[in-house]
Amino acid sequence: MQFQVGRHHSKFSISRFQNLLLDAAREPKLRNTKIMEKTLLNCMGLVSDLKEDQVPDSLAYAPVFQILTGTNALKPGQQLHAHLTLRGLYPDAYLGAKIIAMYASCGDLQSAQRVFDNISIHNSLTFNALIRGYSQYGYPHTTLQLLHQMHGQNTPLDNFTFPFALKACSELSAIWTGKCLHSRSLQTGLEFDIYVGTSLVDMYVKCGEISYARRLFDVMPIRDVSSWNALIGGYMKHGEISMAEELFGRNSNKNIISWTAMISGYTQNGLGNKALALFDEMVKVDSEAKPNWVTVVSVLPACAHFSALEQGVRIHNYVKSVGFDKNSLVQTALAAMYAKCGSLSDARRCFDQIREIDKGVIAWNTMITAYASHGRGQEAIKTFENMVRARLRPDEFTFTALLSGCSHSGLVDQGLWYFEQMTSTHNVKPRMEHYACVVDLLGRAGRLVDAKQLIEGMEIHPGPSIWGALLSACKTHKNLEIAEIAARQLFVSEPENSGNYVLLSNMYAEVGKWDEVNKLRALLKDQGLKKNPGCSWTEINGKSHVFYGGDMSHPQAREIYMLLDDLPKKIKEAGYIPDTSFVLHDVSEEEKEYYLNAHSEKLAIAFGLLNTSPGTVLRVTKNLRICGDCHTATKFISRIYAREIIVRDLNRFHHFKDGFCSCGDYW
C-alpha cells in the first residue's frame, strides 16, 4: 500500500485526515517502520495548512491511538501525542484513556502515568487503561493502589476493572481484598459476568481457597473454558486428583489448556503413567486440541521420573514432526529427560541444538546438573566455565549442580574453591542446599571432622539436609560417634523421617549393637513410622515394570528367581564375594545371602536380562541408594553377560560396563 500525501490537496477533510492515519496504522507492512512514521508525520503536517473549520478536533485522533495500542509502535504514538500537545489540544477522559492504553501496551508505564495525572476528571476508562497496564507488566501493588484511588473518587468498577484487579490479588495472595472485590461485584450485579466470574474463580484457586472457588463455579449460570481450566488446575495443585478428573470428564469444551493442566497436574503429583497415557490420548484425539510446546514440556518430566526412555524418544519424534524442536524450552526439557533416563549423549545433543543466543541460565543449569548426576564432575566444571564465558550470570541452582558434581567425583579442592567463589566473585549467597553439598563433598572424602566443623560455623541454622548429608557420610566411613550426633539433630528436626532411624539402626547392626537396634525399631513402631521399602523399576518395550525387595507378584517371578538362584554361582566363579554386612538381620550367613539375592535392583536387572536381546542396554531406577553388594554384583553381571547396565539411584547414575562402574566405587 502506498500513501501519497501532499500539501496541495484541495479537499483535505477531517474524515480524510482520520482515514489516512488509520490506514497507516493498520497496514501490517508499515508497522514499526520509518515509512509508517513518515506517513503519520505527513498527515499531521497537513493540519497546519487546513482552514479553521477543517481542523480535526481531539476526538479524530482517538481511533488512531486505539489502532496503535498493541502494535508496540511507541515512536509513532509519541509523535502523534506530541502533535496533539503542540496544537494545544489536551485530552479529555475519553481520548486520554486511548493514549494511556497506547503507552501502557508498549510498556512505557511512566508516560502512561503522566498522561493519567494530567487529566482533570477521571472515569472508569482512564482508570481501567492504567490498571490494565500495571497489571500486565507485573505491578500488583500499584494496581491495587489505583483500585483504592478509584474507590476513593467514587468511580464505578466495571467488568473491565475486576479481572485485572483480581489478577493482582492472586499475585499477592491478597485474599481479603479479593473477597472485598467479590462483594463489590455482587453489589454491581457483575458476579456472574463471564469474565468477572472466571477471574473470581481463578483468584480463589490461586489464593488457596479451592472450596470458595468450587462454590462459585457451581452457581455460575455460564461457564467458559477458562473457568473450567482454573478449577481443574487448582484441584491438581492441591493434590485433589479425583476432583480434577471429575471436572475434566464433565467438560465438553476442552481446549489445549484443559489437557495440559491435567497432564502437568499428573506429572507434578507423581502420576507419570497417567500423564503419559493422557498425552497419548491427546495426540490421537481428532480435535484442534493437539499438544503444544507447553504440553510437551509438562509431560517430559514424567518420562524422566520413570526413566521411560522409549516413551521419551517417541515424544521427541512427535516434537520433530510438528516443528517444536526449534523451541529452546522444549530442547532444554528434552535434555533433562534424556539425562535422567541415563542417555547423557542425547542430552548433550539436545543442548547443542539450542542456538547460542537462546541458551539461558536454565539450559546451562540443566546440562551442568546432567553431568553432575552422572558423576562427570570435570565436564560439569567445564560447562560451568563455558557458561561464565558466555556472560551468563550463575544463580543458586547453578552452584547446587556444580557443587554436587564436585562431590560425586571426589573433586574436593575444586568444590571448596567454587564454594568460596560463589560469594566473592558471583555474589550468590550460600543457601542450605549449598552447605549440604559441601558437607557431602567433605563427608564422601572421609573428612568428617571438617564437615562437622563447617556445620558448627555456618551463618544459617543447619537444617535436615545438612545433618542428613553428614549422617550418610558417617555410614559410608563407619563413624558411629559423629553419626549419633547427626542423628540426634535429625530426630528433633524431622522426627517423621523413618530413614534417619533406619540408617543409624543399620550402623548399630553392623557393629553388633543389637540392643540399640531393637530400641530404634521399637521407637519407629511407637511413632507409627515405617521403613521406606526399596523399590526398583525398568522400562521394557515402552512399559514400566516395578519390583520391591523379595517381590513375588510379578507374572514372571518364577523365571526371575530361577535366574537369580543360578546367578551367585556364575559371578562367584568370576570373583564375586557376597557382602553380607548389607543384610541387617541377626541371621545365618546363608540366610543373609538369600536376602541379598532378592534386592529390588537385582530383580529388575534379572527381568531385563530375561526380556531383552543380547547387547541391549539395561536401565534400572531405584528409589533408594544402591547397596554396596548390589553395586559389586552388577559389575560382575555386566562383564559376564556383556551388557551395559545403567542404574539410577537416589543420588546419582552408575554406568556398569565390562566389570567396571563409572563412579569408580566412589559414591
Rosetta blueprint (number, residue, H / E / L):
1 M L
2 Q L
3 F L
4 Q L
5 V L
6 G L
7 R L
8 H L
9 H L
10 S L
11 K L
12 F L
13 S L
14 I H
15 S H
16 R H
17 F H
18 Q H
19 N H
20 L H
21 L H
22 L H
23 D H
24 A H
25 A H
26 R H
27 E L
28 P H
29 K H
30 L H
31 R L
32 N L
33 T L
34 K H
35 I H
36 M H
37 E H
38 K H
39 T H
40 L H
41 L H
42 N H
43 C H
44 M H
45 G H
46 L H
47 V H
48 S H
49 D H
50 L L
51 K L
52 E H
53 D H
54 Q H
55 V L
56 P L
57 D L
58 S H
59 L H
60 A H
61 Y H
62 A H
63 P H
64 V H
65 F H
66 Q H
67 I H
68 L H
69 T L
70 G L
71 T L
72 N L
73 A L
74 L H
75 K H
76 P H
77 G H
78 Q H
79 Q H
80 L H
81 H H
82 A H
83 H H
84 L H
85 T H
86 L H
87 R L
88 G L
89 L L
90 Y L
91 P L
92 D L
93 A H
94 Y H
95 L H
96 G H
97 A H
98 K H
99 I H
100 I H
101 A H
102 M H
103 Y H
104 A H
105 S H
106 C L
107 G L
108 D L
109 L H
110 Q H
111 S H
112 A H
113 Q H
114 R H
115 V H
116 F H
117 D H
118 N L
119 I L
120 S L
121 I L
122 H L
123 N L
124 S H
125 L H
126 T H
127 F H
128 N H
129 A H
130 L H
131 I H
132 R H
133 G H
134 Y H
135 S H
136 Q H
137 Y L
138 G L
139 Y L
140 P H
141 H H
142 T H
143 T H
144 L H
145 Q H
146 L H
147 L H
148 H H
149 Q H
150 M H
151 H H
152 G H
153 Q L
154 N L
155 T L
156 P L
157 L L
158 D L
159 N L
160 F L
161 T H
162 F H
163 P H
164 F H
165 A H
166 L H
167 K H
168 A H
169 C H
170 S H
171 E H
172 L H
173 S L
174 A L
175 I H
176 W H
177 T H
178 G H
179 K H
180 C H
181 L H
182 H H
183 S H
184 R H
185 S H
186 L H
187 Q H
188 T L
189 G L
190 L L
191 E L
192 F L
193 D L
194 I H
195 Y H
196 V H
197 G H
198 T H
199 S H
200 L H
201 V H
202 D H
203 M H
204 Y H
205 V H
206 K H
207 C L
208 G L
209 E L
210 I H
211 S H
212 Y H
213 A H
214 R H
215 R H
216 L H
217 F H
218 D H
219 V H
220 M L
221 P L
222 I L
223 R L
224 D L
225 V H
226 S H
227 S H
228 W H
229 N H
230 A H
231 L H
232 I H
233 G H
234 G H
235 Y H
236 M H
237 K H
238 H L
239 G L
240 E L
241 I H
242 S H
243 M H
244 A H
245 E H
246 E H
247 L H
248 F H
249 G H
250 R H
251 N L
252 S L
253 N L
254 K L
255 N L
256 I H
257 I H
258 S H
259 W H
260 T H
261 A H
262 M H
263 I H
264 S H
265 G H
266 Y H
267 T H
268 Q H
269 N L
270 G L
271 L L
272 G H
273 N H
274 K H
275 A H
276 L H
277 A H
278 L H
279 F H
280 D H
281 E H
282 M H
283 V H
284 K H
285 V L
286 D L
287 S L
288 E L
289 A L
290 K L
291 P L
292 N L
293 W H
294 V H
295 T H
296 V H
297 V H
298 S H
299 V H
300 L H
301 P H
302 A H
303 C H
304 A H
305 H H
306 F H
307 S L
308 A L
309 L H
310 E H
311 Q H
312 G H
313 V H
314 R H
315 I H
316 H H
317 N H
318 Y H
319 V H
320 K H
321 S H
322 V H
323 G L
324 F H
325 D H
326 K H
327 N L
328 S H
329 L H
330 V H
331 Q H
332 T H
333 A H
334 L H
335 A H
336 A H
337 M H
338 Y H
339 A H
340 K H
341 C L
342 G L
343 S L
344 L H
345 S H
346 D H
347 A H
348 R H
349 R H
350 C H
351 F H
352 D H
353 Q L
354 I L
355 R L
356 E H
357 I H
358 D H
359 K L
360 G L
361 V H
362 I H
363 A H
364 W H
365 N H
366 T H
367 M H
368 I H
369 T H
370 A H
371 Y H
372 A H
373 S H
374 H L
375 G L
376 R L
377 G H
378 Q H
379 E H
380 A H
381 I H
382 K H
383 T H
384 F H
385 E H
386 N H
387 M H
388 V H
389 R H
390 A L
391 R L
392 L L
393 R L
394 P L
395 D L
396 E H
397 F H
398 T H
399 F H
400 T H
401 A H
402 L H
403 L H
404 S H
405 G H
406 C H
407 S H
408 H H
409 S L
410 G L
411 L L
412 V H
413 D H
414 Q H
415 G H
416 L H
417 W H
418 Y H
419 F H
420 E H
421 Q H
422 M H
423 T H
424 S H
425 T L
426 H L
427 N L
428 V L
429 K L
430 P L
431 R L
432 M H
433 E H
434 H H
435 Y H
436 A H
437 C H
438 V H
439 V H
440 D H
441 L H
442 L H
443 G H
444 R H
445 A L
446 G L
447 R L
448 L H
449 V H
450 D H
451 A H
452 K H
453 Q H
454 L H
455 I H
456 E H
457 G L
458 M L
459 E L
460 I L
461 H L
462 P L
463 G L
464 P H
465 S H
466 I H
467 W H
468 G H
469 A H
470 L H
471 L H
472 S H
473 A H
474 C H
475 K H
476 T H
477 H H
478 K L
479 N L
480 L H
481 E H
482 I H
483 A H
484 E H
485 I H
486 A H
487 A H
488 R H
489 Q H
490 L H
491 F H
492 V H
493 S H
494 E L
495 P L
496 E L
497 N L
498 S H
499 G H
500 N H
501 Y H
502 V H
503 L H
504 L H
505 S H
506 N H
507 M H
508 Y H
509 A H
510 E H
511 V L
512 G L
513 K L
514 W H
515 D H
516 E H
517 V H
518 N H
519 K H
520 L H
521 R H
522 A H
523 L H
524 L H
525 K H
526 D H
527 Q L
528 G L
529 L L
530 K L
531 K L
532 N L
533 P L
534 G L
535 C E
536 S E
537 W E
538 T E
539 E E
540 I E
541 N L
542 G L
543 K E
544 S E
545 H E
546 V E
547 F E
548 Y E
549 G L
550 G L
551 D L
552 M L
553 S L
554 H L
555 P L
556 Q L
557 A H
558 R H
559 E H
560 I H
561 Y H
562 M H
563 L H
564 L H
565 D H
566 D H
567 L H
568 P H
569 K H
570 K H
571 I H
572 K H
573 E H
574 A L
575 G L
576 Y L
577 I L
578 P L
579 D L
580 T H
581 S H
582 F H
583 V L
584 L L
585 H L
586 D L
587 V L
588 S L
589 E H
590 E H
591 E H
592 K H
593 E H
594 Y H
595 Y H
596 L H
597 N H
598 A L
599 H L
600 S H
601 E H
602 K H
603 L H
604 A H
605 I H
606 A H
607 F H
608 G H
609 L H
610 L H
611 N H
612 T L
613 S L
614 P L
615 G L
616 T L
617 V L
618 L E
619 R E
620 V E
621 T E
622 K E
623 N L
624 L L
625 R L
626 I L
627 C L
628 G H
629 D H
630 C H
631 H H
632 T H
633 A H
634 T H
635 K H
636 F H
637 I H
638 S H
639 R H
640 I H
641 Y L
642 A L
643 R L
644 E L
645 I E
646 I E
647 V E
648 R E
649 D L
650 L L
651 N L
652 R L
653 F E
654 H E
655 H E
656 F E
657 K E
658 D L
659 G L
660 F E
661 C E
662 S L
663 C L
664 G L
665 D L
666 Y L
667 W L
